[in-house]
Amino acid sequence: MRFSVAIPSCMEGLIYPYPFADPGQIIRIAAEAEDMGYEAVWPNDHITTQNYVARMWPKPPRFYEPFVLLSFVAAATKTIKLATGVAVLPVREPIILAKTAATLDVCSGGRVILGVGLGAYREEYRAVNPGKAPHRGKLMDERIAALRALLQDRKATFQGEYVRFRNVEMYPKPVQKKMPIYIGGNSWDGVERAGRYADGWFPAILTPEEIAERVKRMKVVAKEANRSIRRIDIAPQLGVTLARTESQARRTFQASQLRHHLQSLRKSTLKDQTLSDFGANNLIGTPAQVIDRIGDYQDAGATHLAGLMFGVNSVRSFLSQMERFAAHVMPAFRRR
């Protein structure tokens, strides 16, 4: 089992309070994550303020562009992987996205994971695509295929309903022979996309039982596409709050902005789930309890807990939780 951190970019007002972390603090978090042995860092991707965030906070949150921020992280680190968690594909033109990701991969020595998704908030898509916009799912399918061609073919041509280009010779190519593309999302459509053509699946806030159910379907889809599930990194994103007692951990989580964020997703990302206090869908408790719960995720098919979100309200507490998780939870899985 591998572990990665969701660095607090494009998260102010959503997962963390406003204001939360400036660029220097985010880069420090990423550098310390590398020192602590985390696999990757995952910034989020938002362009405009969500409706509920605007109602909660008097000033607009600072949403830093993820690829620009990751270039600064790359310069301050040596080995940690640089993942987008996730780039909202329906609002990103694929040729420029491919060029940006490839350039970052070259400059970082081959450390990029390109995570893409629909985006949790449909209102963001409508804000940048007023009027009659393309269906997000169909647009995403075309843009994923287009990205593969642009990143791998010497001259890429694509003719779809929404995406079209001809003889695009995009160089330099990534350092990696095949840049990994992870698909975010909890829906069954997202599961099937991952099974057909992704290198990783990046869902959020699912129970082990829900992971197992979806992995079962993914295996079927992958087999139909002549692929093996073993080639797909099952990388769920979860919230984390550690404390000396379970009750203390739950109190800390309940007081965090992360809880408000998860509640906001009940009509989108988390709409098909049975949710109470979110305890079953996250890692909340003592280190020993969290280790046991991670074991349940591992048994369900998870291979990587990616983009871990710490249920805290300050950078100081974020660093403390990140260090505690690395010191008291991660070693249990290095021995397995």
N, C-alpha and C positions, 0 to 999 in steps of 0.2 A: 504494500500500500504506500502510495506517495501522497504528499500534502503540499498544497499551494495556498497563497494568500491573495485575497481581494484587496488590493491597495485602494485607499479612499479617494479615488478620482471619479468625478461624475457621481458622487454619492452624498454630497452635502444636501441637507434638507430631506433626503430620502432615507438612507441607512444610518447616517450620522447627522448631528445637529448642524445648523448654520450659525457661525462659521465653524469649520472643523480643522482642515489641514491645508497649509499653503504648499506650493511646489517643493520647497526645500524639505519640509517635513515628510512629504510623500516619498521623495527620493531617499531620505534617511530610512524610512520604513522598509523600502525595497532592499537597500543595502544590508540592513540588519536581518531581514528575512533570508538573504543569501548566506550570511554568517551563521544563522541558526539551522540551516540545512533544508529549507523549503525548496521545492522543485521549481516553482514559477511564481510570478506576480501577475495579477489579472486586473487591470483597470476596466471600469465600465464605460459606456458610451451613451451620452445624451446630448442633444442639441439645444432643446428649449425646456423651459420649466414646466413640470407637470401641474395639473390643476390643483391637486390636493396639497402639493408643496407650496404653491403660490398662496394658498389659503392659510397655511401654517406659519410662514415666515415673512417678515416685512420686506426683506431684500432678496433679489434673485441669487440663487446659489451659483458657485463657481464650478462650471463643468469644463474641465481641461480636456482638450482633444487627446485621445488615448495614444495615437502613434507618435505625436510630438513629445508627449510626456515620456513614453517608453524610450525614446531616443536619448533623453537625459538620464533615465535609469540605466540604459545600456552603457553610457559613458562612466557611470559611477559604480558599475558592477563588472564581474568577470564571467560568471558561469550561470547565474540564475536565468531561467527561460522567461521570455517576454511574450505574454499571452493577452489577447483581447478578450474580455469577458462580459459581453460580446460586442463586436462591431455590428451596428444595426444595418443589416445588408439592404433592406428596402430603401434606405435614404442615402446610400453610398454608391456612386458611379463605379462600376467594376474595374475599368481600365486604370483609373487613378488609384483605386484601392489596391490593386495588384502591384502597381509600380511602387506605392508607398510601403507595402509589406515586404516586397523584395528588397528594396533599398535598406530598410531596417535590418533585414536578415543578413545582408552583406556587411553592413557596418557593425553589426553585433557579433559576427562570426558564426552565424547559423543558429540563432537562439529563438526565433519567432514561432509562436503557435497562433494561427489565425482562427480565432473563435468568432463565429458569425451567428446571427439570430434575427428573428422577426422584429424584436423590440417589444417590451412588456406593455407600453402605453401607446395605444392606437392614436391618441390625440396628438402625439409627436409626429406621426406619419401624416396626419391630416394637416398639421400646421405647415409642413414643408411641401405638401402636395394637395393644395386646396382644389376643390372641384372634384371631378371624376378622376380618381387615381387608379392605377393598376392594382389588381388583387395581390396582396402582399405575399401570399404563399407561392403563387405562380411566378411572381417576380423574383422571389428568393431562389426557387429552383433554377431558373435561368441564370441568375447571377453566380450561383455556386459553380455551375458547369462552365460558365465563362471564365471564372477565376482559375479553374483548373487548366483551361487551355492557355490562358495568358501566362501562367506561372511555369508551364512545362513546354509548350510548343515553341519552336523557333519563330514561326509566323502563325499567329493565332487568328482564326476566322470563326465567327459565331453568327448564326442567323436564327433568332428566336422571335417570339411575338413582341417582346419588350426590349430585348437586348440584341444589338446588331453591330458588328464591326468586321473589318476585312483586312487581312494581311498586316496585323499589328505585330511588329518585331520589337518586343519589349525586353530590353536588356539594361543592366545585368539581371540574370536569373538569380533566384535565391541560392545561397551557399548549400543549403540542404538539397539533396537530390529530389526529395518530395516534401514541400512545406506542409506540415500537418494542418488540416482544416477540421475544426471542431464545430459541431452544430449544437446550439443552445435550444432549450425549450422542453416543456413537459408533455406537450400534446402528442397524440398518437401519430399525427403527421410528422412531427419532429423526430419521433422514434424511427419511423420508416425512412425518413431522409438519411438519418445517421446510419441505418443498416445498409442502405443502398450505396452511399458514396462518401461517408465521413471517416476521418481517422480517429475522432473522438466524439463523445456525446456529453453535453454539459447542461444537465437539467438543474432545477433549483428547488430546494425545500420539499423533497420527496421522502417518504418513509422507506425503510428497507423493503417492506412488502411491495410498495409501489415500484421501486427500482426493479425488483425481481420480476414483477409482472411485465414490465416494459422490456426488460432484457430478453425475456422469453419470446416476445414478439419480434424483437430486433434480430434474434438468431434466425428466425424463419425468413425474414426479409433479406438478411445478408446471404443466406444460403441460396435463395432465389436469384440473387445477383452474383452468384459464384464468388462470394467472399466468406471469410471466416470471422466470427465474432471476436476471435482472439486478436484480430488486427485493430479492433476498436477499443479505445481507452474509455471506460465507463467512469466518468468524472463528475459526480454530483457536487453541487454547491450547497453548503449548509451554514447556518449560523452557529457560533460557538460562544458559550459563556461558562467559564470554569470558576469554581470557588471551593472553599473547604467543606461546605455542606451543600446538599441539593437545594434546600430552601433558600439559601443565600444566593446561589446561582440563578434560581428562578426569579427572585426579587430583582436582581441586577438586570436580567434579560427583560423583564416586564417594564422596567423603567427606561429602557433604551429606545432610541429612535428606530432601531431595526424592527422592533415589534410593530410600530406604526407603518413602516414600509411594507411588511408582510401583509398587514391588514388591507393595505391599498391594492394588493394584487389578487384579492379574492374574486374579482370580476374578470381577471385576465389570466396570468400565469398559473395561479392557484385555484382557478374556478372549479375544477373537477375534483377537488380534494376535500376530504372531511377534516376540518381544522377546529381545534379547541384553543388550547393555550400555546400551540406550536411546539410543545415539548417533544412530541413524537417525531417531528420533522426536522429537528435540529439537535445539536450536541450541547446539552445543558445539564450541568451537574458537577460532581467531583471528578478528578482525573480518572479514577478507577471506573466510575460509571460511564464516562465518555469512551474509555478504552473498550468496554464491553459493547457499547452501542456501535462503535466503529466496526467491531467484529461482526455485528449483524449486517452492516452495509457490505462488508467484505464477502460474507456468505451469500448475499443477494446478487453479487456479481460486480460490485464496485471495485475499481482498480486504482483509483486516484480521487482523493477528496480535494477538489480544485476550487480556487476562489473562495476560501473560507472567510466568512464575515464575522467579525467579533462584535458581540452585543454590548457595546460600551458607548460612552458619550464624550470621550476626550482622547486626544492622541496619546497622552501618558498611559491611560488605561488600555488603549489599543496595544501599545508596545508591551505592556505588562502581560496581557492575555496571550499575545503572540509568543512571548518568551516562555510563559508557563506551559503553553501547549507543546512547544518544541522540547522543553525539558522533561515534562512529566507524561506526555501522551505518545509522541512520535517514537521514542526509543522502544516502546512495547512492540512496534510493528517492524522495526529493523531486525528483531530477533526471530521473526516468523518466516 
